[in-house]
Amino acid sequence: MSEVAVAPAQYKESGVQWLGKIPAHWEVKRIKDLSELQSGETITSQQLTDEGYPVYGGNGKRGYFSRYNLQGEYILIGRQGALCGNINYASGKFWASEHAVVVYKDKAVNTVWYGELLRIMNLNQYSLAAAQPGLSVDKIKRLELPFAPAAEQEAIADYILDHTAAIDRKIDLLGQKIKLYQTLRKTLINETVCRGLHPHAPRKDSGIEWIGEIPAHWQVKRFKSFASSVKGKAAEGFDEQLPGTLPVLSLDYLRNETSSSTTYLAPTNKATLVTPNDYIIIWDGAGVGEMLKGKMGILSSTIAKLVFDKKVMHADFCYFLRAAIEHITKGIPAGMGIPHLNPVVLNTFPCPCPPLEEQSLIIDFLKKKTSKLDTITTNLTTQIATLKELRKTLINDVVTGKLNVTA
């Protein structure tokens, strides 16, 4: 097993801005000095039929190496789109699409050392465009990187494989725990909004296949009996937030803290004004049927605000019901091109409806329980982020010579 020794006594300036100092006996070389880069190409259906090899873009067979599967390695660089600059590995025979650059390294260069070095270089920053990122192969070839002697490359690769394996196992375990708590959260909500807080209370058949039995004193009501929808309209906006304007609530803006393509409008219609206390349903596009919490802003043309009859249904209770509602509304969109929400399906959707007082008790119960579960999953997610950063730092330090690895 490779180990980290005391850092080399001698360092020198690499002359490469992102790199800084490197061990005195290391060299600086260009990517084209160590490998050939070949862009992939459009793969025809005939090629796939005749030869049957897998097709890889920027998504190789595995994102990281395993010590037990190191035969016939290739490095793939994602060239376009969301995977631009992404590093992956592949083995055996495969087709490389136009979304990939295949790295044919020199035989004297260790694949793990080289691949992980390319990963920390963050090649995405050399994209030619912001809207549709794409790498210039000629530009990548000229990039400079640190070059360690062959024996050190092997030792560094062994060190990476040995020490990241333990980190990866911890990350995988934490990920499994997150899935477990997410399943527990979903089950808790579904059981409570369909069965109530008293499991032994008298029950009756709801007449709804996906619910089954509900408490005997509950009712079943169609969605249109307790809620209506207000759809947004297309309008010209401003690219910057001027005084008196609010963001137009695109799907991207609703799902994320910020959005690079947000536009702003002055509110002119109270009906299209949205607050954090409102609930939104996606009316058009890929997310059709999804329910989201609102933000301060104005309805866009692809979403609708849900307005509830407070004498029949609490908005928060309906929001806890959303998993069941989305299961139907997301599965039966209307339209031949861009999918649209089918209002008939939404309005006729049958929902369990407890008395208002009981709805309030269920809401309070679920908020407390889900808050605790959310805190647990947030902590687990934070642990995963910390481990990933540790993994990244460890690899960065050994492949650039900040830590001296010896066999």
N, C-alpha and C positions, 0 to 999 in steps of 0.2 A: 504494500500500500504506500502511495506517495504521501509525503508529509511536508508541512510548511517549515522551512528552516529560517534562520535569522536572515533578514533582508540583506541583499548584497551590499558590500561596503562601498562599491563604486556605482554611481549613476551618471548619466549624461543627458543633456538636453536632446530630445528627439527631433526638434524642429517642426513637429506636428502639433498644431494648436490644441486639438482636443486631447492629446496624449500626454503632453508634459514630459517628465523625465522617464527614462527607461534604464534597465541594467546596462552597464558600460559595454558588456560583451554582446549585447543584442544589436540587431541591425534595423533599419527602416526600409521597407520595400513597398512597392505598389501592388495592388491586387492583381494586375495583369502580369506581374513577375512571378506570381505563385499559382496562377490558374488561368484557364480559358473560360470566358463567359459566353453562353449561347442562349439567345432568346428562344422561347418556345414558339409554337405555331398553331394555327387553327387546325383542329383535329376533325377529320371527316368521319361520318357514320360508317363509311366503307372500311376505313382503317380499323375502327373499333370492331367491326364485324369479322374482318379477316384475321386479326391478330389477338384481339381480346385483352390487351394490356390496360391497366388502370391509367386514368388521365389525372395529372396533377397540375394545379395552377400554383398559387402561393401556399397551397395546403398540402404539404408532403405527407408521407405515410405516418410520420410521428413528429411532434414538435420538439421533443428532446430525445437524446440517445438513451438507450438502455444498455447496460454493460453486456447483456446477453444477446444482443441482436445488432452486431456491428459489421455484418458482411455486405459487401457491395454498396458502400455508402455514396450518396450524392448529396450535395447541398443545393437547396432551392431557395431563390430569393423571389418573394412576391413582387410583381412588377406594376400592377395596376390596382386601382380601387381600394377597398378597405384593407386588403392584405399587402398594400404597397410597402416594401421594405421588410416584410416579415421573413424570418428565417425558419426553414423547416428542413427535414431530412427525408430521403427516400432511398429505397434499395431495390435491387432486381431490375426487371425491364418495365418501363412505363413510358407513356406519352407525356410530354410537357406542353401545356397549352400556351397561348399567347400571353397569359397572365403570369407566366413564370420565367425566370432566368435560371438556367442550370449552370452550376459551378463545377467545371471539370478541373479539379485541383491537381497539382503536381504530386506524384506518388510519394515524394519525400515529406509532404505536408500532412500532418495529422488532422483527420476530419473533424474530430470533436473540438480540438483546440481552434481550428480555423473557423468552423461554423459558429462557435460561441463568441469568437472575436468579432466576426461580422455582425453578430446579433447586437453586441454592445455598441457598435458604431452607429446604430440608429439610422440605417440607410434611408428611411422614409424622409429624412430632412433634405435629401437631395432630389426630391420629386420635382418635376418640371411644372406642375400645375396644382392649384389648390382645389378647384372644383372636382376634377377627376384625376387624382394623383397618378403619375407615371414616371418610372425611373428611366434615366438615360444610361444605357449600358456603357457607352463610351466614357461618360463622366465617372461612373463607378469604377471602371478599370484603372483610372488614374489616382484613385484615393490611396493614401499612404497608411500603413499600419506597422506595428512592431513585429519583428520576426525573431523568434527564439530558436536556438539550436535544436536539432531534431530530438535529442535525448530529453531536453526540457519540455518540448512539446508533448512527448509521450507521458512524462511525469505529470504535467499539468492536466492532460486529458484524464489520466487515472484519478487524479485528485478530484476533478470535477465530478466524475462518475460516482466515486465513492461518497463524497460529502453531500452532493445534491440529492442522492437517493434517499437519505434519511429525511431531508427537508421535504421532498416530494411525498413521502409516505405520510408525514404529518399533515401536509396540505390536503392530501386525499382523504385522510381520516376526518379532518375538520369539515371538508366538503360534504362527506357522508352525514355528519351530524347536522349540518345546515338543512340538507334534504329531509332528514328525519323530523326536525322541528317544523319545517315548512309543511310537511304532510300532517303533522299533529295539529298545526294551526288550522289548516283547511278542514280537517275532520271535525275539529271542535266547532268551527263556525257552521258547517253544514248540519251537524247534528242539532245544534242549539236553535238555529232559525227554522228548522223543520220539525223538531221534537219538543222544543221549549226547555225550561229549566227544571222541570219535574218529570223525571223518566218514568215514574210509576203512575202518572195521571191517566185517567180514562182516555182512550183513543178511538178514532174513527178513520175509515178509508177516505183519503183525500180525493180519490178519483184521478189523481195525477201520477203517472207512471214513475217519474223520477223522484217523487216524494214518498209515496206509500202512505203510511198512517201518520196522522197529525193529532194533536190534542183535541178531544171531543168538542171543546168550546171554541176552537178556532174556526175561521172561515177561509174559503178560497176565493180570491178575487182576481179578475183580469187586470192587467197592468193599466189599461186605460181608465179603470174605475178609481184609481188613486194618483195617477201621474199623467202629465202631458209633456210634450217636448217643444222647445223653441229652437228652430234651426237658424244658424248664422247665414249671412249673405256676403257675397264677394264685394270688396270695396278697395279702392286705391288708398294706400297708406304711405307713411313716411318711413325712411330708412333709419332715422334716429328719433329718440324720444323727446319731442318738443313739449313745452309746458302745456298741461291740460290733456295730454294724450295718454293712452294706455296700450299695452301690448296686445296684438291680435293673437288669440290663443290657437296656435298651430299644434298639431300632435307632438311635434318635436319639443316645443316649448312646455307643454303640459307634462311630458315624461321626464324632462331634464331640468337641471337648475338654470341653465342658460341655453340660448340657441343663437347660432351665428346668423340666422336668416330671419330674425324677428322684425316685423313691421309694426307701426303704431298708428292708432286712430284716436280722434276725439270722440268720446261717447255722445251719441245723439239719440239713442233709443234705450230706455231703461230695460226693456225686455231682453236685449242682447248683451247687457252688462253682466259679468260673471264675478263672483266673489269666492274666497276660499271655503265658504259654507255651502256652495253649490256643488252639484254633481253633473258631470258631462258624459255624454255617450258619443262615440265616434260614428258619424253618419256615412262617411265616404272613405274609400281607400283601403290600404292593407290592414288597418286596425279596426275595421268595421265591427260594430257591436260591442266594443270594449268600453267599460265604464271607468271613469277617472274622477278624482277629486279636482275641483276647479281651482283656478288661481285668479288673482285680480286681473281683469282684462276684458276683452271684447270677443264675442263668438266669431270664429272664422266660418267660412262656407262649408267646411267639412265636418263640423261638429254641431251638436245640439245640447242645449241646457235642459235638464229635467226639472219640472216644476211639480211639487207634490201637494196633494190635498192633505193638509196637516190634521184634519179631522178623521182621516182614515189610515194614513201611513206616515211614519217618521222616515225622513230621508235616510238617516243613518241605518235604519233597519233594512231598507231596500238595498243600501250599499253593501251590507253584509250578505245579502241575497245574490249579489252580482255574479258570483261564480256559476250559479245555476242559470241565471238569465243569459250570461255571455255564452254559455254552452249552446244555447239555441240561436241567439241573435248573430253570433259569429259564424255559425254553421250554415245559415240559410240567407246569404246576401242576395240582393236583386241586382240586375244589370248584366250586360254581356261583356263590357270592358272593365272600367273601374268598378269594383264592387260597391254597392250601396245598401244601407240598412233597409230591410223590408219592414215598413211601418205596421203592416197587418200582423206580422209575426210578433212584433214587439207589443202592440196594443192588446192582442188577444192572449198574451202569455199569462198562464195561471200562476198565482203566487200564494203561498200560505200567509194568512193575515191574522195575527193575534190581536186581542184588544189593545188599545193604545197604551194603557198603563203597563201591560205585560211587555209590549215592545220596548218601552223605556227601560224596564228591568233587564231585558235581554241585551240591549245596547250597552248598558253600564257593565254588565257581566263580561261581555265579549271585549269591550275596550280594555278592561283591566287584565283579562287573561292574555289577549293578543299583545298587549303592551309588554308584558313580561317575556313572552316568546320572541317578540321583535328585538328586545334588548339582548336576549341570548344570541340570536342569529347575528345581530350587529357586532357583538363582541367576537363571535367566531369569524365573521368576515374581516374584522380588524386584525385578528391573529393571522389569517391567511395572507393579508396584505403585508404584514410585517415579515412573515416568512418568505414571501416572494421578493421583497426588497433585500432581505438577507441573502437569498440565493443569487440575486442580481449582483450585489456588492461582492460576494465571494468570488463569483466568476470574473467580474471586472478586475478585481485585484490580482488574481493569479494569471489571467491571460495577458495582462499588461505589465507584469513584472513587479507590481507594487508589493506582492508577497512572493518570496522565493520558494518555489516548490522543488523538492529533491526526491529522487526515487528511493 
